[in-house]
Structures are given as C-alpha cells and as structure tokens.
C-alpha cells in the first residue's frame, strides 16, 4: 500500500515542521502508511525517498505488503538500520515524533549519526500523521462500518446471553469467543462487563462477581476487522422493571440522541459535549457525568477528534466518532450508551446497529 495523497501531504508539512525528513516508529502509523503489519519496523520519508526498514524475519512479508516501498533489511535489535538510512540521506534535520521514540533509541540515534545531522523532536500537538489519520477515505469508512456492524451483532448476542448466575468473566469470555467466531481479528480492548454496583466503574474489569436478578449489566466492547477498530456500549436491566433505572436510562438515551442529532461539521468537540451536558444539567445530575462524550475511532480505538469539556478538536466530514454519555452512582451502578457515527456534510450517520 502506498498512500500517495497522504505522503504528499506529509511532505508538504516538512517546511512548517522545520524538517527535511520524518522517521516513524509507531506500528499503527507504519501499517496505516505502508500496509506492513510486522512487529519490527520503522519508516523514513524524505522529499525523494520512502523507506521501510525491518529485519530478515519480515523480508518476504514487507515485500508483499509494501511492494511500493524501498525495503531495507537490517539488524533485528538496536537502531543501526535507521541510523545508516539517516546517514545515507545526508539530510540535516530529521523529524521524530515524541510519542513514538524511546529515550534509549533517541540517544542511540544521536550518538551514531554525524553532528551535522540533527534529530528534531516533534511535539504531539504537531503530529502530522495523527492529523491525517483523523480523516477517513471511502475505503476506510467502509471497513470501519463493517467492524461496527460486527461489534453490534456481538453485543446483541451478549445481551441475549445474560443469565442469572453467570459471572462477569464468563460473559466477557463468551463475548470474545463469539466475536472471533464471527471473524474478528482481535478485540479493540479488554471487554468490559460490570454488573450491579460495579457498573459505577466506567472502566471496570470483569470479575468473578455473579450477575444477579434485578440488576443492571454494562457491556463495553469492540472488535478489529480488516485492521480497523469499533467501540460500542450497552446497559441492560436484568429482571423486573425498575423505575429508577428506566428514568435514568431515558435521560442517558436522550443525551445521546440530542448530541448525535445536533452535531454537525465544524463544531468543536466541547460544543458537542455541551449538548449532552444540557440534558443532565436540566435533570440536576450533571455531576454524575464524569467523562468525555466521545472520541474518534479508526486504526486505533481512541484517536482524534475528542469530544470533552475542553476539546478544541473540530468535527470534519470524513471523521468517525463515538457518542457515549454515561452516569455513575456509587453503591448503585451506572448507565452508558455508546454508538459510532460518521460525520457527513449533513450531520451524523450512525454506524453501529445494536438495539438499545
């Protein structure tokens, strides 16, 4: 895979970033740019070259997955391979993303290249790849939608399999086994299953706690399909109708529907978050809404844009986001509803399809 448009955009940013070339270490960013999925590699991009560096274990794989890239095979460990590529380039200012390079590798590189060549550390706010990854092309959107549909099928299965006496861990294991049976490559993250008062923990880990009758069950899960993540949450009442649960569930659902219906391109993340907050403020329970409203999804399950109280991220056509309002009450439990949406010219289009 060679993302010509993305590479050209990256190169056009070199002047503003004050670099002559860019070295990329993140496996996610490498896969996004090159298609290479090996566990050891780095990428060197200059005005003239696209180089994928890896070791002999991945020589065949690299040539198959990234056949439009110049493949450089070197040592498995250390930085000798990338150092030689930098030296051979004779370029003076080499950009490295601060959240991708370890302190050990940074010192190893600067100790082994000429003093005439400098490593420029690029702050996370200036990360040009994350900015590019925020926008999905038609092929990426299609893949993400398929991942979202699979996650929806799995969570519907999970809710239908809730039974008195099953433990949270058992249900989580059943969810993950079913997802892989349907073709998921892996889970987007460790599946969350929390019942009863434990549902007040937004990121609870499944325990040996038994799911009891007349209690809530919160399930948050996602899958990777064809290299793209999904993320969905449902909260289910297991038992007889409960007035308090129904009232609060209705408010959470309303907060989500209002935010998703009113969100549109060019809005800031904090503005979309504020729409959901309005619902909770009017019900005098905004103090129970303790996290951001959502986030972007793509090659990673959490990426730009972010939707929270302070987010200046802009919703743009072609971005994929979650909207996941939730409320949490210590000693009682919690309710969260999460769906995925594509930002379009006319508003949001929901990608997840599970019942709620």
QUIBEL-V421156 format. One line per field, one symbol per residue. ss: DSSP state (2 for helix, 1 for strand, 0 for the rest). psi: psi as a letter, one per 30 degrees, with the letter a starting at -180 (. if undefined). burial: + if it has 16 or more other C-alpha atoms within 10 Angstrom, else -. A space follows every 10 residues. Layout:
ss->???
psi->???
burial->???
//
This chain:
ss->0002222222 2202222000 1111002222 2222000000 0111110001 1111122222 2222200001 1111000002 2222222220 0011111000 0022222222 2200000111 1102220222 2220000222 2222222222 2222222222 0000001222 2222222222 2000011000 0111122222 0000000001 0000111111 1011100110 0111111100 0022222222 2222222222 2200000122 2222222222 2200022200 0001110000 0011111000 0001000001 1110011110 0011110111 1111001111 000000
psi->kjieeeeeee effeeefhlf lkkkfkeeee eeeffkglfj llkkkafflj kjkalffgee eefefhfglj kjkalelage eeeeeeeffg lfjjkkkfgf kleeeeeeef fgllffkkkj kklefgjfee eefekkleee eeeeeeeeee eeeeeeeeef gklkfkleee eeeeeeeeee efgkellflk kkjklbffff jehkkkagkk klkhlljkkj lllkkhgkll kkkkkkkjal kjeeeeeeee eeeeeeeeee efklkfklef eeefeeeeee efghgfffjg llfallkcfl fjaklkjaeg kgkkklkflk lljillkkjk fealkkkklk kkjlfgakkk ekgkl.
burial->-+---++--+ +--+--+-++ +++++++-++ ++++++++-+ ++++++---+ +++++--++- -+--++++++ ++++----++ +++-++--+- -+++++++-- +-------+- --+---++++ ++-----++- --++++---+ +-++++++++ +++++++++- -+----+++- ++--++-+++ ---+++++++ ++++++++++ ++-+-++-++ ++--++++++ +++++-++++ ++++++++-- ----+--++- ++++++++++ --+++--+++ +++++++-++ -----+--+- -+++++++++ +++++++++- +-++++++++ +++++++++- --++++++++ ++++--++-+ ++++--
//
